[in-house]
């Protein structure tokens, strides 16, 4: 069985350009590893400064790196001006919108349990990205896509809940009492999936992307929001160091991810991104000295199996061209 129609000629041209992009594909996996390795730093920084201040600090550092890169290269500035306008406006809006929705959702969460549940909603973006390659880019997919998606989502729940279980009645009760926070968490997942797929549709094959413009824009918005938020902001050597490391890692990760979405193997990287919550949980266990339990390892196996099934389903559609 195949889901989706035939590719449009424009999409075919994009893929012909994308096939040699092995470095861009490898960079996409590099972005996944960077995000996974730094999630523990993000948690630590948020506890010291508050989620909005932490986000503003991280994107402030990343934005400074972006502007420095643009200032250092006239060619980078010229390539930025050559990018399609709909990519710059559309993907720029989705990029900033994702960050705002995610950090506002975390800030509006009433307790850590709600933060966990909002995190579950946010981690729908790998699934949505792969599904949108079928719906928007009109990729063919086999019957394994649905069971692979369900298996990966089940593994995701086990990884993020650490086997403690997820109470659906409690989740629904939280949604009803704090609907805005949960809606923002879901909007974040949809925004990032759309960004990833539309970057390919609107700027596929372009030698450079607009991340060096998107990050400073996001930083400016977060700094404005930060000015009106009352948070602990316990500045010191440790939060400054964590903000610097996290900001530079974030900047590099977004550059790598955008390149992978535009010119790399989108399906392979999107399927690999299913493992982001697993890698981030393992990294957090190491950094925060937390012992993983049996639920984590079971969730690990389910995530790996589900992501492989989903990738095989859609990549088979590519091979049948």
MODAWO-V99290 format. One record per residue. N is the residue number from 0. RES is the residue in three letters. PSI is psi as a letter, one per 40 degrees, with the letter a starting at -180 (* if undefined). Layout:
# MODAWO-V99290
N:RES:PSI, N:RES:PSI
This chain:
# MODAWO-V99290
0:UNK:i, 1:UNK:h, 2:UNK:h, 3:UNK:i, 4:UNK:a, 5:UNK:i, 6:UNK:i, 7:UNK:i, 8:UNK:d, 9:UNK:d, 10:UNK:d, 11:UNK:d, 12:UNK:d, 13:UNK:d, 14:UNK:d, 15:UNK:d, 16:UNK:d, 17:UNK:d, 18:UNK:d, 19:UNK:e, 20:UNK:f, 21:UNK:d, 22:UNK:d, 23:UNK:d, 24:UNK:d, 25:UNK:d, 26:UNK:d, 27:UNK:d, 28:UNK:d, 29:UNK:d, 30:UNK:d, 31:UNK:d, 32:UNK:d, 33:UNK:d, 34:UNK:d, 35:UNK:d, 36:UNK:d, 37:UNK:e, 38:UNK:d, 39:UNK:d, 40:UNK:d, 41:UNK:d, 42:UNK:d, 43:UNK:d, 44:UNK:d, 45:UNK:d, 46:UNK:d, 47:UNK:d, 48:UNK:e, 49:UNK:i, 50:UNK:d, 51:UNK:d, 52:UNK:d, 53:UNK:d, 54:UNK:d, 55:UNK:d, 56:UNK:d, 57:UNK:d, 58:UNK:d, 59:UNK:d, 60:UNK:d, 61:UNK:d, 62:UNK:d, 63:UNK:d, 64:UNK:d, 65:UNK:d, 66:UNK:d, 67:UNK:d, 68:UNK:d, 69:UNK:d, 70:UNK:d, 71:UNK:e, 72:UNK:h, 73:UNK:d, 74:UNK:d, 75:UNK:d, 76:UNK:d, 77:UNK:d, 78:UNK:d, 79:UNK:d, 80:UNK:d, 81:UNK:e, 82:UNK:i, 83:UNK:i, 84:UNK:d, 85:UNK:d, 86:UNK:d, 87:UNK:d, 88:UNK:d, 89:UNK:d, 90:UNK:d, 91:UNK:d, 92:UNK:d, 93:UNK:d, 94:UNK:d, 95:UNK:d, 96:UNK:d, 97:UNK:d, 98:UNK:d, 99:UNK:d, 100:UNK:d, 101:UNK:d, 102:UNK:d, 103:UNK:d, 104:UNK:d, 105:UNK:d, 106:UNK:d, 107:UNK:e, 108:UNK:h, 109:UNK:d, 110:UNK:i, 111:UNK:d, 112:UNK:d, 113:UNK:d, 114:UNK:d, 115:UNK:d, 116:UNK:d, 117:UNK:d, 118:UNK:d, 119:UNK:d, 120:UNK:d, 121:UNK:d, 122:UNK:e, 123:UNK:e, 124:UNK:d, 125:UNK:d, 126:UNK:d, 127:UNK:d, 128:UNK:d, 129:UNK:d, 130:UNK:d, 131:UNK:d, 132:UNK:d, 133:UNK:d, 134:UNK:d, 135:UNK:d, 136:UNK:e, 137:UNK:f, 138:UNK:i, 139:UNK:i, 140:UNK:i, 141:UNK:i, 142:UNK:e, 143:UNK:e, 144:UNK:d, 145:UNK:d, 146:UNK:d, 147:UNK:d, 148:UNK:d, 149:UNK:d, 150:UNK:d, 151:UNK:d, 152:UNK:d, 153:UNK:d, 154:UNK:d, 155:UNK:d, 156:UNK:d, 157:UNK:d, 158:UNK:d, 159:UNK:d, 160:UNK:e, 161:UNK:f, 162:UNK:e, 163:UNK:e, 164:UNK:i, 165:UNK:h, 166:UNK:h, 167:UNK:d, 168:UNK:d, 169:UNK:d, 170:UNK:d, 171:UNK:d, 172:UNK:d, 173:UNK:d, 174:UNK:d, 175:UNK:d, 176:UNK:e, 177:UNK:f, 178:UNK:d, 179:UNK:d, 180:UNK:d, 181:UNK:d, 182:UNK:d, 183:UNK:d, 184:UNK:d, 185:UNK:d, 186:UNK:d, 187:UNK:d, 188:UNK:d, 189:UNK:d, 190:UNK:d, 191:UNK:d, 192:UNK:d, 193:UNK:d, 194:UNK:d, 195:UNK:d, 196:UNK:d, 197:UNK:d, 198:UNK:d, 199:UNK:d, 200:UNK:d, 201:UNK:d, 202:UNK:f, 203:UNK:h, 204:UNK:e, 205:UNK:h, 206:UNK:e, 207:UNK:i, 208:UNK:a, 209:UNK:e, 210:UNK:d, 211:UNK:e, 212:UNK:d, 213:UNK:d, 214:UNK:d, 215:UNK:d, 216:UNK:d, 217:UNK:d, 218:UNK:d, 219:UNK:d, 220:UNK:d, 221:UNK:d, 222:UNK:d, 223:UNK:d, 224:UNK:d, 225:UNK:d, 226:UNK:d, 227:UNK:e, 228:UNK:h, 229:UNK:h, 230:UNK:i, 231:UNK:d, 232:UNK:f, 233:UNK:g, 234:UNK:i, 235:UNK:a, 236:UNK:d, 237:UNK:d, 238:UNK:d, 239:UNK:d, 240:UNK:d, 241:UNK:d, 242:UNK:d, 243:UNK:d, 244:UNK:d, 245:UNK:d, 246:UNK:d, 247:UNK:d, 248:UNK:d, 249:UNK:d, 250:UNK:d, 251:UNK:d, 252:UNK:d, 253:UNK:d, 254:UNK:d, 255:UNK:d, 256:UNK:d, 257:UNK:d, 258:UNK:d, 259:UNK:d, 260:UNK:d, 261:UNK:d, 262:UNK:e, 263:UNK:a, 264:UNK:g, 265:UNK:d, 266:UNK:d, 267:UNK:d, 268:UNK:d, 269:UNK:d, 270:UNK:d, 271:UNK:d, 272:UNK:e, 273:UNK:d, 274:UNK:e, 275:UNK:d, 276:UNK:d, 277:UNK:d, 278:UNK:d, 279:UNK:d, 280:UNK:d, 281:UNK:d, 282:UNK:d, 283:UNK:d, 284:UNK:d, 285:UNK:d, 286:UNK:d, 287:UNK:e, 288:UNK:f, 289:UNK:h, 290:UNK:h, 291:UNK:i, 292:UNK:a, 293:UNK:d, 294:UNK:d, 295:UNK:d, 296:UNK:d, 297:UNK:d, 298:UNK:d, 299:UNK:d, 300:UNK:d, 301:UNK:d, 302:UNK:d, 303:UNK:d, 304:UNK:d, 305:UNK:d, 306:UNK:d, 307:UNK:d, 308:UNK:d, 309:UNK:d, 310:UNK:d, 311:UNK:d, 312:UNK:d, 313:UNK:d, 314:UNK:d, 315:UNK:d, 316:UNK:d, 317:UNK:d, 318:UNK:e, 319:UNK:e, 320:UNK:*
